[in-house]
């Protein structure tokens, strides 16, 4: 069974680095690992990979020894822990605005005594039943992680209580959704969003949890690092494809 690089960084008091990916792209996994990333955020909320494609990618994550933090398209309990059985190191769940929803997620993805995840112990995560079931359960609760997304004003209001839920490992501030909602509430200068970063960071520290967010620029990255972020997303396939094509297209100008 493979141990998590992200969790290892957390135990050392360090920030884990994460790239983003939303397509079936094994080369991206290899290149991210080569560049020293600890994890890839594999997005299946806004993308549409089939289950077999996700299962196939998990072997590449194992080969290149890098965590997969999967954002699934469903909240359904057995589907969530199936992603862990298939090899995901962590799950990131969008729009977790209440304690009740956080508790339901813990129930789905953590084994007893923390949650109520179903036991099979014959998936890729257990190396296909090569380990004692009790050893596997202890490993899974220790080496997989649950990230809940804080991306509504309601979630920010409830963030202290959400952070207090046993089994929630990390709070992820989603600036896209949260920023949109704050702008609609009149946050023209981004001050409400910036205050939310502080509140999320404080809640995580208070309850001994980690917090996470994407870094939208170098300056933003440094600001979040100064706030003690535990898992930061910076860089990914869409960003590099877009910027790479723009650079190449510019070379045609004037010819």
Secondary structure, DSSP 8 states (H G I E B T S, - for coil): ----HHHHHHHTT--EEEEEE-S--HHHHHHHHHTT-SEEEEE-SSS---HHHHHHHHHHHHHTT-EEEEE-S---HHHHHHHHHTT-SEEEES---SHHHHHHHHHHHS-TTT--------SGGGTTT-S-HHHHHHHHHHH-EEEEEE-SHHHHHTHHHHHTSTT--EEEE-HHHHHHHHHHTT-SSSHHHHHHHHHHHHHHHHTT-EEEEE--SHHHHHHHHHTT-SEEEEEEHHHHHHHHHHHHHHTTTT-
